[in-house]
Each structure stands twice: as structure tokens, then as C-alpha cells.
Amino acid sequence: MNGTTVLTEKWPVLGRHEQAAVEDGQAALDRLLDRLADTPTPSGPTPRDLDLPTTARLLPLVDVRQGGAGTTPR
């Protein structure tokens, strides 16, 4: 089971833009974030109001495997 499968099983009701961000990678995620830049956060200001630098980038998503230190990867 890959990360996309886990995400879509955990949150099966995603809009088309959110689904594209999960399935299509960084470009779709960037488009989604741009669409949401003027959507208020729970505390009120929008991400654009928070004045993040235009050079701010998200960290890349990577596949994470569960296991303790010293365990053999599957």
C-alpha cells in the first residue's frame, strides 16, 4: 500500500483539486496552495495575510515506513 492509497482511504471525500494534489505531485499541490492563499485560516488571516516570503517552499513529501531503530526495512 503506497502513501496515496493510505491518504485516499483515510480521507475518501476529497475535492478534485485536493485529489489532484495527492495523485499528481508537486505542481498540483502548488496550484492548490495558490487557490487557498486567500482562504481564511481558522484564526482569521489568510495565508497571503500572513505575509510568507514568495520564496517559501514546502518540504518534499517522502514515503515513510513505520518501524523502530534498527529494524530491517520491508
C-alpha angles and dihedrals in degrees: 000000000000130000094262091055091049092049095048092046093049094045105024096168105072124149118240093262092050091046090051090051090054096044106030102046136222100347092054090045090052090051091050092050090049090052090050096047091098097040112107118246119229089267092053112254120101120236087254089054089054086065099223113184114264088235092060111119134183120245113256117263114245134187109261122202123202119234142107128263112291096020120135115249115245 
